């Protein structure tokens, strides 16, 4: 009974991590791509005595639309693997009379060539057998028609569907999703992941970037479970000072100076965050020359210009930073860790469900929450 249950457990394992909606989209994508590929190939073949479609393209469609981030699904492995395998398959069909030997040589030769040329694509081995099993008179024209044309059309469909329908980053550029070395201070680096994958000495169908995202997500989930449900609303400072777009520079500076603030959110009349102003925004407009006193220059800058025209900012809106990160008050503090530890944010405005400013979280608030075990226990029990 135990053996049967263990066997049934293997049968019900889902090999892909896709939701029901994701599976339906993958089915529709494969259907549409193959249909368009077959129709275009049929029309462009102009009655030539060649097959319209190669059966291995069906297997390629599965890889392209279900595993678009896989190294096997990238343009060169797909296109190069199909063409190289077709060339080797035709050569084996013409030079070797015995079907079994020719098939074995075609598969082995195509795998060797794909590994050598860094274009491994498993369906390519099936393409190599096609000219041996069906028609030894196909000749090298088989490489261009239908294999080359099939592959070109299917690749175009893969780029269009993955990018604009499935919203996947395709093709995946190696190293594009790696974290900038200048911002990464601790933890596992992209080089660590790459070396670890290489040391496995076996093919792992995952890139270092995907592995990094997986580890980061797992670490965040573990952190949430360990710390309990502590949100930004639990640690933020409420009733934080804020200024509007038209607030004068001198007034904004007086608020920040008196309350010893390093940054202050800029809001509209509905208290929605439209920017942030920091000390650096005040100082970057001061052109200090030799023998100039900083105090005099700074006072002249923050004071309102009595003239009608001026070449310096007169309101907060003219000098604020518009690229500001805000988080909902229900956000777990785990999401603050990466923003503040590796991306350099020192303070983050917090908004409610209507995107209105309700508080601010500073690095000191996050550090206090990380080390306050008693707070974590109380919140998790509540």
N, C-alpha and C positions, 0 to 999 in steps of 0.2 A: 504493500500500500504506500509505503514511504517512497519507493522508487517511482511509482506511478505519479504521485504528487510532485516529485522533483522533476520528472519528465514534462508534466503539464506546465510547470512553472517556466520552463524554457520556451514552451510554445507560445505563451501569452506575453512574453517580453516584447515591448514595442521598440524596434530598432531606431526610430527617429523621434526626436523631441519636438513634435509639432502638434499644435492644437488642432481641433477638428476643422476650424476655419482655415488654418494653414495647410492642412492636407487637401481640402477642397481647392484652394488656390493653386497648389502644386499640380493637381490633376488637370485643372483648367489650363494651366500654363503649358504642360506637356502636350495636351491635346491640340491647343492652338498652334504651338510651335511646329509640331510634326505635320499638321494639316497644311499650314502655309508653306513649309519647306517642300512638301510633296507636290503641291500645286505649282509652285514657282519652278521647281526642277522639271516637272512635266512640260511646262510651257516653254522653258528655255532650252530643253533638249532638242526641240524641233524635229521630232520623229526619228532621232538616232536609235540604232539598235542597241541600246544600253539600258540597264536597270534604272528605274526612276529613283529608288531609295535604297539605302543600305540598312539592313536590319539592325546593325549595331548602333545606329543613331537613336533608336528607342532607349537603349541603355544609357547613352550619353545624355538624353533628355532628363533621365532620373537624377543623374549627378549634377547637371547644370541647374535644375530648378529646385531640388530638395537639399543639395549640399553646395550652394554657390560659393561658400567661403573655403571649400576644400581646395588644397593645392592641385588636386586632380581635375578640378572644374575650371581652372584658369585658361585664358585664351590659347596660350602656347601649348600647354599639355593637351588640350582638346584638339585644336586644329593640327598642330604638328604631329601628335600621336596618331591621329586618323590617317594623315597623308603618308607618314613614314611606314606605318603598318600596311597600307594599301600597296606601296611600292614593293615591300618585301614579300607580300602575299602573291603578287603577280609574278615576281621573279621565281618564287618557289613553284608556282603552278606551271611555269614554262620549262624549268630546268629539271624538276623531279617528277618522274612518271607515277610513282607509287603514291596513292592518296594519303595513306597513313603517315608515311615519312614526310611528304610535302607539308601536311598539316602541322606535324610536330615542329618541323623546321621553321614554318611560317610563324607559329606562336612564339617559339623560343627566340627566333631572330628579331621579331617585332618587340618583344620585351627587352632584349639586349639593346636594340637601337633606341628605344624610348628612354631607357635608363641612361644611356650614354649621352643622348641629346637633351636630357632633362625635360622630357615631354611625356611622362608616364600618364597614360589614360587607358584604364582597363578595357573599355569597349574596343579599343584599337586592335587588340588581339583577335577579336571576333571578325573585325574587318579584314585582317590578314588571311583568315580561312575562307572568306567569301569567294574569291576567284578560283580557289581550288575545288570547292564543293559544287559550284554551280556551272561554271563555264570557263574552261581553260583557254578559250579563244578571246577573252576579253581584252587582253593586251594592256599596255600602260596607259591607254586612254581611260581605263577604269579609275585611275588615280584622280584625274580631273573631273570626270563625269561617270558616276554620280558622286564619288566620295568628296572631292574638293568642293563641288557646288553645294552638296548637302551640308558639309561642315561650315561653309561660309554663311549660308542662310541661317542655319541653326545658331551659330555664334552671334549673328546680328540680332536674332530673336531673343537670345539669352540676355544680351546687354539691355535691350529695350524693356523686356518683361521684368527682369530682376531690379532694374533701377527705378522704373516708373510705375510698375504694378505691384511687385512684391516689396518694394522699398528696401532692397538689399544693396550693400556697397559691392558692386561688381563691375569690372574685375577688381580683385583685392590686390592692392599694391603692397608688396612685402616691406614691412617696417613702417608703413604709413600710420598704423594705429599704435605705434610704440610711444611711450611717454617720453617727453623731452628730457634728456639727461640733466639739463640745467635745473629742472624743477623737481626731479626725483632725488630725494635725500636719503631715504631709508627704504627697506623692504626689498622685494625681489625685482631685479632689473630685467630688461628685455634680453640682455646678453645672457643672464643666468638661465632664463627659460630656453633660449636657443641652444645653449650648451647642454642643458639637461635633455632636450629632445634629441640632440645628436648622440648623446651617450647611450640612449636606449638601443641603438643599433638595430632598429626595426621601424617600419613605416608607421607613423602616427598621423591620422587624418585630422590634424588640427594645427593651426598656425600659432606662433608664439603670441600674437595679438589676441586671438580668441582665447588662448589659455590664460592670458593675463586677466581678461574680462571675467572668465569663469572663476579664477582664484579671488579676484576682488569682490565678486558677488557673494561667493561662499564665505569670505572673511567678514563681509558686512552682515550677512545673516547670522553668523556665529556671534558677532558682537552684539546684535540686537537681542539674541536669546540670552546672552550672558548678562547684559546690562538692564534688561527689562524694557518696558515701553516708555522710555524717556524721550520726549519730543522737544522741539524748539520752544514751544509754549511754556515748558517747565523751567527752562534755564534763561530765557531771554529777559532783557531789561525792558520794562513797559514804560509808557509815557516818555519816550525818547524825544529830544528836541528835533525839529525838522524845519526846513525852510521851503519857500516856494520859488518858482522860476523867476519871479520879479523881485525877490528880496534883494536889497542893496548889499554890495560886497562888504561894506563896513559893518552893517548889522549882523551879517552872517559870521564875520570874524569875531565880533564881540561875544556872540553866543558860544562859539567854539572855545574862545579863550577863557571866558568866565567858568564854563563847565568842564574845562580841560578835556575837550573832545578831539580826537584825531580825525574823525570823519562824521559827516552828518547827511542823512538822506534828504533828497529834494523831492517834494510831492506836489501834486496838483490840488485843486480845490476839493476834490473828492478823496483826498489822502491816498491817492495811488502813486507809487514810487515811479518817478520819471528819470532819476539820476542820483548821483552821490557826489558830494564835495569833500575833499580832503585837504590837509595842510599843503600837500604838494601842488594842488590846484592854485593856491594863493602865490606860492613862491616861484612857480614856473614862468610867471609873467614879468618878473622883476629883472631888469637888465642892469646888473651891477658892474660898474666900471672901476678901474683903479682910482683910489682915493675917495670913492663914494661911500657914504655911510649907509649901512643896510637899513637902520631904523628910519632914516629920512626917506629912503626910496620906498620902504614898505608903507609908511604913513601916507605918502603921496599916492600910492597905488590904491589903498583901500578907501580913501576918501572920495566922495562923489565929485565929479568934475563939474564946475559951474558953467562951463561953456556948452554950447548946443552940440558940437561935434567933439568926439574924442576917439583916441586910438586904443584905449584900454577897456576891459570889461567893466560894466557898471552894475550888473546884476548877476546873481548866482547862475542863472540860466546860460549866461555867456561863457562860463568857465567850468561848469560841472562836467563830470564824466557821465556820458549817457549809457555806456555799457556797464550796467549794474546787475549783479546776481541777487535775486530775491528767492526766498523759500517760504512755503506755506507753514503755518504754525503747527500743523500736525506732522511735519517732517521729523523722522527719527534723527537723533543726534549723530548716528553713524554716517549719515550723508554729509555731515559737517566736517568729518575728519579729513576726507580727501581734499575738500575745498580749502581747508585752512592749513593742512600739513604739507601738501604737495603743490597746490595751485596758488598759494600765497595770499589768500584772502584773510584780512585781519578782522573784518566785521561784515556781517551780512544782515540786511533788513529782512524782517519777518512780516508776512501779510496774512490776512484772514481769508475766508472763502470768497470774499468780494474783492480781493486784491488790494485791500486797504491796509496801510501801515499800522501795525499793532505793537511793534517792538524791534529790538536789535539784539543780535547775538555777537559777542566779542570773543576773541580767543581765550580770554581769562574765564569767561563763562563756561566754555567747552572744557577747559582743563579742570575746572572745579567739578564739573559733572563726571568727568572720566575717573577722578580719584575719590569721589564721594560715594563709597559703597553703601552707606546708610541710606542715602537718597534713592539709589537704585533699588534697594530692598523695599523701601516704603512704597515707591511708585509701582513696582511689579506686584506687590500684594494688593494695592488698591485697584 
